[in-house]
Amino acid sequence: MIENKNATSSSYTASEIMGQPYLWQKTYEDVVASKQELSSFLNKVLVYDNLKVILTGAGTSAFIGEVLHKKFQKKFGRPTEVIASTDFISHPADYIMDSEQPVLMVSFARSGDSPESVATVDLASEYCTTIFHLIITCNATGKLANLADLDNSFVLLMPAGANDKGLAMTSSFTTMLLAGILVSDIKKLERNKKYVDHLVRYGKTILEKYTEMVKVVATLEFNRVFFLGSGALKGIARESHLKVQELTDGQVVCKYDSFLGLRHGPKAVINESTLVVYLFSNDDFVNKYEYDLVRSINQQKEKLYEIGIGELIKNKESISLDLFIEVAESNNIPEEYFAVCAVLPSQLLGLFKSLDLGLSPDSPSVNNSINRVVQGVKIYKNKK
């Protein structure tokens, strides 16, 4: 478990990481409680056969969409795009090319107060004749939460504890991600409880069994981490790279890519001071490509330490890793559910490396270059 010797420096972030399994259970219960109203809203939206779904957010909130967009597209049967609000506000016409096409914009936001998130909702309403907003947020008093009273909007609030007080998004990320998964398959909500139950157990296993191991890894002398993931787990690789980089105030520079994408140039980053973290799919076919890449990294001298994270890492004897993090003896849940807990080791790594570097994980930015709610963004009016 996490021992807070300096309670003022990491008390929020540490407890927010450790409390996530409980919040996942609470998130499921809250979505169940909202099912009737939420289903009614979605039924009103999905009558449009030519509907386009946009998943949006800024930073970590945008990465939720990267994990989820194929799930939404499959379950809703509508084309689904991931468009970061930081891209949308400067080029709205690039993403809304037909003002008559109905759009469901799903916004993920911890605070709901960042200038880009608010401006994206406003711009979408300006550019689209028929627009619906599904707001998934952790802050009941945020600006986006105020859209609850509009006929074309639905606000789904996360449990109170998900609104992280620390700078880095940890529990807010995983609860909003889980909520998005549940919303995308709302008709099978009760049937999918078994996956949530597995997820909660997996989260507890990671936190109880592997926290001390990750703490030891954080004491190694590395200044780079490369995260690799395929499919939905590539989005987790991206979130993981940001989490460690944020919590170490950029003293540890991180990269992410797909397993297959690594060979096309990014592999040059891996040197003797690099940690390599593999986020393994639970699909045997995908594993064939992933394991080939791992074996190629095994053969090169330029890396410090290799970690594998998987629901069940099969054929471990065929690859060489310094640390295997696995949570089950069989594959029990769809990959997007596993993605929720797959980020936990990276959150722990960022926390402990932050402390190892003498930083305060709750506010690691020494010169305040990054803030809990983004600052310094000016929104300009766009003439269509």
Steps between C-alpha positions, in 0.01 A plus 500: 500500500600864466665654804473878504808622685433847365124527523491852359679396182307196386201440726238585238663326204587187698151459645339580165698221334427250776128578517418426138353148530237632742418786262458259209234313694333830590516616138316187389233556766457863394462408133241237595311767695506727194420229246138591432565869436822431313335239277218741423752765397699259282186363335412855399848543351532167322187548287730681257653245263755752372613597850871560563646446847789717620693411815684801636699633792836662571817316596425191708128549438562478125686173542182343639355534152805330350427194713125506436429611146487154341273382781259789439508447124425130533223532759331814362542399136599857410833641377696619802793741509740602776563874482689667782340827603845656458476414129132580457501859622760617247362305200128436557415509129741212437293275723147628436493507121127442464298718732187295427651172623378423854780469757522344843792662678622302802714726718727360770615753758628482856425860596276597211652846526794491259463768229540250216229265630246778539588657164472165320144453622411856400660468155335167427163653581582789269616283208236224520131537428424185701738446791474289814739513794582217738719643775696255716663701775628482857398850609136568585564876512705526179386700199431188295284353776276806467384366163282247683194721460517513120268275298779382270742410780554233763751533782637186662683581823773280638516410872618789718835337575588490130561875486873472576652769718851419378627651176519172309178337383489150648161391638326755277649333192405144590150580625411703191650226282289234672191720476559538127528123458175446689316772308608356164330170588221634717248235389716228654586693815387236749653217297834683495518521879712184497769691309493783753534248782806348331640849443464592867682182600774565246552852630530374856748233387725756332493736798546230764749276322711726281520841671822421687656350188428814299636709787834318467501551122452874557835516679687387188700764314288555191413823323287358220197270491346355185144363522365265233142388442277367220139589424323645802818457704686744277279767660611371840862517385445865411338578835780313680770701324333826600446389859864417571620809316262728694576352841877525445476858373655395171818370660399162359413540133244249373389371162223268383417305187346178374712186505516494121554875474812495718723365224420791269738747662393544865713203608803732477394656832572182697840516669673372814293735718162397361223306669283311247142421603291256295120510530399159369173430319291206618451399136724208399521622140618846606751341738685344206603846379562629852724211600706533181574860595584410860746237384671754276538739795624211715786452255625858508723624780353850504237489771508511877193304612194338339152470653204306361140575604220264402183333618683172443842500334513171313812317387719698738787264430523635143585855609731651758369769735627638830149530645177328401183670627197277443169473679326177397551138403278535193362775277166598652415849377492697174813700432343840561406395855854379565625835370346669804731323745796469261594863570545443876867386488592813306318721749698332778824535306439871453413546867807321633741649247369844591581434865836347405587825323403705806186644342148542635269269299195708589662803333817377326551797269779698666455806278121461470521433126204263532193541720207292617263710285680632194582870504601758243265392219319783325199404290444700180180549305508326164330654197348215301 
